[in-house]
Amino acid sequence: MAGENHLKSLSRNNTHPDPSAPAQASATDNATCDSSSEKVALKKEIGLVSACAIIIGNIIGSGIFISPKGVLEHTGSVGLALIVWVLGGGISALGSLCYAELGVTIPKSGGDYSYVTEIFGGLAGFLLLWSTVLIMYPTSLAVITLTFSNYVLQPVFPDCIPPYNASRVLSIVCLLLLTWVNSSSVRWATRIQDIFTAGKLLALALIIVVGFVQIFKGHYEELKPSNALTFWMTPTVGQLALAFLQGSFAFSGWNFLNYVTEEMVDPQRNLPRAIFISIPLVTFVYTFTNIAYFTAMSPQELLSSNAVAVTFGEKLLGYFSWVMPVSVALSTFGGINGYLFTSSRLCFSGAREGHLPSLLAMIHFKYCTPIPALLVCCGTTIVIMLVGDTYTLINYVSFINYLCYGVTIMGLIVLRFKRPKLYRPIKVNLIIPITYLIFWAFLLIFSFYSEPVVCGVGVIIILTGVPVFFLGVYWTNKPKCINSFIESMTYCGQKVCYVVYPQQEAPTEEFISYINSGVSENEKSLKKK
């Protein structure tokens, strides 16, 4: 009874943030969780190191260890494949610079969703949120989790693929364990991210060092210009687009830090710093890891391998070849943690804006973690893992992912014209977003041309959110029975998860300047009218 009374007391002291009031939506920026004074808000515990770990940990998943062959088979030569990897990193760097400006200009957690909602309105933001929460992140999380379980079970089933049920059970156990960790402590979650990011970088460093040793021994036949630029097939423009899409998808995750802006220590400084450190580092690691692969394998061997890093280890590491499957398992474990951490904050931000059930905008009164949002992310991933054809869905994810990036960066240009006097701590040259959007348009057009069914289904998945938006969000005068049912379900969820709305506090200076600039511009437009 005492605990329930405490929950009710906290609920009375923490009012629901009004979705129409952006100042309230980000009013927790300087908040801390202080149980003695009953302040309940997201904690600011992400420093520069943890911020870099979130970006690197989310970008480097299982792909670089398992299947860089996707780029190679579409390019037709070693040299062109390496160029695609470098350009993929360069394009990601351009995109991340744009996100750095948006992140410090619109100081809200939620990343793409928050920016698109602010610039293009509620429907556009909801469609992005809908496709991301429904398909994109649960599918990516399911693939990473299944990869983890397959590599952990590989020593138990050395001569065959692990059984379906065994891999699913282990995947679910891993997912539930990390959901519990993220629900219990932000600090634990970020420490896990730091440790496993360091682990995967060490594993990749081992591959790169062994590759350099091979080069010094003279084993670099495939890297000589005469061989590297020899094409065994002539790639079409459509195949080049697919190669770039494969390479760029391996870099996906560079925008994840923008989802947790409100939990960062000094985001105006640490957000751009983390981006500037992480993207070049990942590009360097990806490029030299691929170079190392070609010192041990011919293009034909790489294309025939389903686990490139494992094949590399078997060829060069001898007794220590077990390091590679262990490295993949550690890498994917850290990737699962990173996806859970950031995608739950997207649900939290969406609920706070009124686009998802309000229960998802609540946090645990003691641990200050968004437990309902974490449970939704965990639940949708398990459903997709058990019901859907996960590896087919990932084809649609790639298209939706890039579509979201382009719309968000287009918003940066729109915001420059809509609110030219808005204070921007970082202001990139317009050539940067324009260059990114040219590349983005090239990818989408030729992806539609090469894979019309996949891209068409991706568009349909996004558009299914339109009726949901009008029924769930736009329709405000719902019957009393529906509102009563929603309120009762929300209260039951509060009692089960022991969560309340974050306590409102004074907004940060950068947010005040952001709001004031919009107010002043609105006043000027009214005077003109």
Order of alpha helices (4+ residues) and beta strands (2+ residues): alpha-alpha-alpha-alpha-alpha-alpha-alpha-alpha-alpha-alpha-alpha-alpha-alpha-alpha-alpha-alpha-alpha-beta-alpha-alpha-alpha-alpha-alpha-alpha-beta-alpha
